[in-house]
């Protein structure tokens, strides 16, 4: 039984008698195997934390990039609206110019007919 306890990391615990006569059992010191497992678990937890920190950092970078893209989209939308207004004004100007050319043509035709 003692050998089985030692294999599993349990060693004989120490018993301490206090001044009042109460016996207290002190927890056993972890075995080498237990210390190895605990150390490996701690290293694994450290690696996991580093990975999560990297994931968190990557999300921060992703959201910063998305904000940049949003700003660019807003600027493009404003430029597109301005371009649309310019094109609409050019179409109105073209219609006015076409009407003026038509009126001028009619006036020239009338003057030519009146001159004959």
C-alpha positions as CSV (number, residue, x, y, z in Angstrom):
1,X,0.0,0.0,0.0
2,X,2.8,2.4,0.9
3,X,4.5,1.6,-2.5
4,X,1.2,2.3,-4.3
5,X,0.9,5.7,-2.6
6,X,4.4,6.6,-3.5
7,X,3.8,5.7,-7.2
8,X,0.7,7.9,-7.3
9,X,2.6,10.8,-5.8
10,X,1.5,10.4,-2.2
11,X,4.2,10.0,0.4
12,X,3.8,9.7,4.1
13,X,2.3,12.8,5.5
14,X,3.7,14.3,8.6
15,X,1.8,14.5,11.8
16,X,2.3,17.5,14.0
17,X,1.2,17.8,17.6
18,X,0.2,21.3,18.7
19,X,0.7,22.6,22.3
20,X,-2.9,21.8,23.1
21,X,-2.3,18.2,22.1
22,X,-4.3,18.3,18.8
23,X,-2.6,16.2,16.1
24,X,-2.6,17.9,12.7
25,X,-1.7,16.2,9.5
26,X,0.5,18.2,7.2
27,X,-0.2,17.6,3.5
28,X,2.5,15.5,1.8
29,X,5.1,17.1,-0.5
30,X,4.2,16.3,-4.1
31,X,6.3,13.6,-5.7
32,X,8.6,14.2,-8.7
33,X,6.0,12.8,-11.0
34,X,3.3,15.1,-9.6
35,X,5.7,18.1,-9.8
36,X,6.4,17.1,-13.4
37,X,2.7,16.9,-14.3
38,X,2.0,20.2,-12.5
39,X,4.9,21.9,-14.3
40,X,3.7,20.6,-17.7
41,X,0.2,21.8,-17.0
42,X,1.5,25.2,-16.0
43,X,3.5,25.4,-19.2
44,X,0.5,24.3,-21.3
45,X,-1.6,27.0,-19.6
46,X,1.0,29.6,-20.4
47,X,1.1,28.6,-24.1
48,X,-2.7,28.6,-24.2
49,X,-2.8,32.1,-22.6
50,X,-0.2,33.3,-25.2
51,X,-2.4,31.9,-28.0
52,X,-5.5,33.6,-26.6
53,X,-3.6,36.9,-26.3
54,X,-2.6,36.6,-29.9
55,X,-6.2,35.9,-31.0
56,X,-7.3,38.9,-29.0
57,X,-4.6,41.0,-30.6
58,X,-5.7,39.8,-34.1
59,X,-9.3,40.7,-33.4
60,X,-8.1,44.2,-32.4
61,X,-6.2,44.5,-35.6
62,X,-9.2,43.2,-37.6
63,X,-11.6,45.7,-36.0
64,X,-9.2,48.5,-36.6
65,X,-8.9,47.5,-40.3
66,X,-12.7,47.3,-40.5
67,X,-13.0,50.9,-39.1
68,X,-10.5,52.0,-41.8
69,X,-12.5,50.4,-44.5
70,X,-15.7,52.0,-43.2
71,X,-14.1,55.4,-43.3
72,X,-13.0,54.8,-46.8
73,X,-16.5,53.7,-47.8
74,X,-18.0,56.8,-46.3
75,X,-15.6,59.0,-48.3
76,X,-16.3,57.1,-51.5
77,X,-20.1,57.4,-51.0
78,X,-19.7,61.2,-50.5
79,X,-17.6,61.4,-53.7
80,X,-20.2,59.4,-55.6
81,X,-23.0,61.7,-54.4
82,X,-21.0,64.7,-55.6
83,X,-20.3,63.1,-58.9
84,X,-24.0,62.2,-59.4
85,X,-24.9,65.9,-58.7
86,X,-22.3,67.1,-61.2
87,X,-23.6,64.7,-63.9
88,X,-27.2,65.7,-63.2
89,X,-26.3,69.4,-63.7
90,X,-24.4,68.6,-66.9
91,X,-27.4,66.8,-68.2
92,X,-29.6,69.8,-67.4
93,X,-27.0,72.1,-69.0
94,X,-27.0,69.9,-72.1
95,X,-30.8,70.0,-72.4
96,X,-30.7,73.8,-72.1
97,X,-27.9,74.0,-74.7
98,X,-29.8,71.7,-77.1
99,X,-32.9,73.9,-76.7
100,X,-30.9,77.0,-77.4
101,X,-29.3,75.4,-80.5
102,X,-32.8,74.4,-81.7
103,X,-34.2,77.9,-81.1
104,X,-31.1,79.4,-82.9
105,X,-31.7,77.1,-85.8
106,X,-35.3,78.0,-86.1
107,X,-34.4,81.7,-85.9
108,X,-31.8,81.3,-88.7
109,X,-34.4,79.4,-90.7
110,X,-37.0,82.2,-90.3
111,X,-34.4,84.9,-91.1
112,X,-33.4,83.0,-94.2
113,X,-37.1,82.6,-95.3
114,X,-37.8,86.3,-94.5
115,X,-34.7,87.4,-96.5
116,X,-35.9,85.6,-99.6
